[in-house]
Amino acid sequence: MPVVSNVLGAVNFVAMLLSVPVIGAGVWLTMEPDNACVKILQWPVIILGILILVVALAGLVGGLWRIHWLLLFYLVAMLVLIALLLAMVLFAYFVTDKGMGHSVPGRVYLEYHLDDYSGWLRRRVEGPLKWERIKFCLSTSTMCAELNQSYHFAQDFFKTYLTPLQSGCCKPPTECGYTFVNPTYWISPISSAANKDCMEWSNEQTQLCYGCDSCKAGLIANLRREWRRADVILLCTLIGLVVVYLAGCCAFRNAKTEELFRRYKQGYS
């Protein structure tokens, strides 16, 4: 029985460690500028990670001190959390399944179109009231101002990689034909009617293309990229938790078998 208790303790200690990457993924998302402006996935991930930690701690205590009801609670609660984590992994995968950047002749950076992305993600940003809040949040960041410090010539700028947010929000769409002055100041569009975003562009540094659909698309593209990375972490954690949970179930079953055998021997003697 002490051996089984030690095994259960070790199994639940590993489960506690597996909660760390889940919590870490949520914290990492909160630190990204786009996720800070659109609070969707990060807090559910953090809360789920904390719940996994608490339940694993309960299992650790139950295993080391042989508290039967606490082990039962662990087995049931962890199964529910594994199911929730699986649902989160699948959800993040399917809502980020669509969408990619479009190459532009003579440019290294890509441009982004709102219609390419899932309807669920678009609804999180497209509403006028939602976007006004998000736009204000983005406009207070330094992501566009940093471009002015790094690129002074058009050819250097055209050959650089931009994040989806920078490409969508800090410059006008290429098809408008604006002339480069600096990364956030463009003049003399060739075709203002080529895209409705052409009329949205403003050289006012607090406005730029924050009102453009390309900015919304760039935000979603950034979210997609970061959620995909977080989803890989959650998937690896899910696999680890399933393995640990199965090991815990086997150890718990062996403990029950040993207990029944001990009672049988006591009754027989």
N, C-alpha and C positions, 0 to 999 in steps of 0.2 A: 504493500500500500504506500509506504513512503516513496518508493521509486516512481509509482504512478503519479503521486502528488508532485514530485519534482518535474516529471515530464509535463504535467498540466501547467505548472508554473512557468517552465521554459517556453511552452507553446504560447501562452498568453503574454509573456514578456516580448516575444517576437511580434505578436499582434500589436502590442503597444508601440513598438518601433515602426511598424508599418503605418501607423497613424501619422507619423511625422511627415512623410512626403505628401500626404493628402493635405494636411494643414499648410505645409510649405507651398504647395501649388496654389492654394487659395490666397495666401499672403503675397506670393509673387504677382498674382493677377491684380491685387489691390494696388500694387506699386506701379503698375503700368498706366501711363496717362490716359489711354482710351478706356481701360476698364475702370479707372477712377471716375470717369465721366458717365459711364454706363454700367451701373451696378446690377449685374444679372447673375453671373455664375459664381463669383468669388465667395460671397458669403454662404451660400448653400454648401460649397466645397469645404470651407473652414468649419462650419457647424458639423458637417458629416465627419470630418477628421477628428474633431473634439469628441463626438459621440463614440467613435471607434476607440479612442484612447480611454474613455471612461469605462466602456463595456469591457475592454481588454484588461483594465485594472481590476474590475470586479471579478473577472475570470482568474486573474493572478492570485487575488486574495482567496477566492474560493478553492483554488487548486492547492495552494500551500497550506491552508488551514482546514482543508477538507470540509468546506461548508457546502453541503449538498444543494440547497436551494439557490445559492449564489452561482454555482456551476450551471444549474438549469437555466437561470436567468441569462447567463452568458451565452449559452448555446442558442437560446431563442432570439435574444436581442442581436447577437452577431449575425445570425442568419438573415434577420430583417435588414440590418445595415449593409450586408453584402448585396442583398437584392436592390437596395437603394443606390449603392455605388454602381452596380451593373446598369441600372436605369439611367444614372447620370452619365456614365460612359457612352451608352448608346445614344442618349439625347444629344450630348455634345458632338458626337460623330455625325448624326443625321442632319442637325441644323447647320453644320459647317461643311456639308458634303458638296454643295454647289458654290461656284464662283472662283474666278481667277483674274489676274491682271491681263491687260492687253498691251502688246508691244506697239510702239510708235516709231515710224521711220526716222532715223537720225537721233534717236534718244535711247539711252540705256535704261532709264526708269520706265516703269509701266504705268498705265492709266486704268481707272476702275469705273465700271458702270453699275449702277444700282440694281438694274433688272437681273443681273447675273446671280444674285444671292437669294437665299431662302426667304420666303414670305414672312416666316416667324421673326427672323432677325430684322427684316426691314420694318416690320410693325413696331419693333422696340425703339426705333429711332425716327420714323417718318412723321409721326404726329407733330403738328405745329408746336404745341406746348412742350412736348418731349424734346424736340430739336432745339428750341430756344434755350432750354436749360443746358443741353449738351453743348450747343454752340458757344455759350458763354464760358463754360468750363474749358473747352478747347482753346478759346481765344486768350485765356489767361496763361496758357503754357508757353514755353520758349522754343517749341519745335521749329517754328518758322523763322524766328529771329536768328536762330543758330545757323541757318543756311546762309544768311547775309554775311556772317563772319567767316564762312568757309569758302564761298564761291563768289568771285568778282567778275569772271568772264563767262560769256554764254557757252562757249565750247566746253569749258570745264564743268559747268552745271549740267549740260546736256549729256555728258559722259559719266555722270555720277549715279549711284544707286540711291533712290529715295524710298523711305518707308511709304506704305500705302496712305497713311495719314498726311504725310508731307506732300505726296504727289497730288492727292485729292483736294487738300485744303489750302496749301501755301502758294499755289500757282494756278493760272487759268488753264483750261483744257487746250492741248496743242492744236486741235482742229480750228480753234478760234483765230489762230494766226497772230497772236500778240507778239510784239517785239520785246526782247529781253533787255532790261536795264540793270536789274539785279534780281536775285531769286524771288523777291516778294514785290517787285515793282515792274509792271509791264505796260506797254503803250501801243497805240495804233493797231487795233485788231483788224484783220483782213475781212473776216466774216463774222459779224456779231450774231447772225441768225443761224450759224452752223449748229449751235447747241444752246439751249436756254441758259446753261451755265455761263455762257459768254457774257450775258447781260448782268449776271450776278457778280462777276468779278469786280473788286474794288481795290484800288491801291492804298486805301485807308488800312493801316496795319492792324487795326482791331477787327476789320471786316474781311479782307482778302477774299477767299472763296468759301468761307465758313457757311454761307447760305446755299452753296451749290450741292446738287445731287452727287457730284463727284466726291465731295467731302464726306457725305453720308456713306457712299460706297467705300471710300478709303478707310473710314472708321470701321465698317463691318469687315473689310478685308483684314485690318489689323486684329480685330477681335477673333476672326476665323483663324488666323495664324497662331495667335497666343492660346486660344482654346484647344487647338490641335496639339500643341506642345503639352499643355496641361492634361489633355486626354490620354496621351501616351503614359504619363506618370500615373494617372488614375487606373489605367488598364493594367500596368505592371503591379500596382498595389493590389488591385482586385485579384489577380492571379495568385499573388503571395498570400492574401487573406483566405482564399479558398483552400489552398494547400494547408495553411495553419489551422483553419477551421476543421478540415477533415482529420488532421492529426489529433486535434483536441477531442473530436467525437470518438475516435478510436481509443484514446487514452481514457476518456470517461466511460466508455463501454467496458474496457478492461478493468477499470476500477470497480464498476458494478458487478462484474463477473467474479472478481476476487472477493468482494464483500459477500456475495451470495454463497460462494464456496466456503468462506470462513464460517458463515452462519450454519451452513450444512454440517461442517465438521464439528462445530460446537454442539449442535443438536444431536448428532450421531454419538458423540462421546458422552 
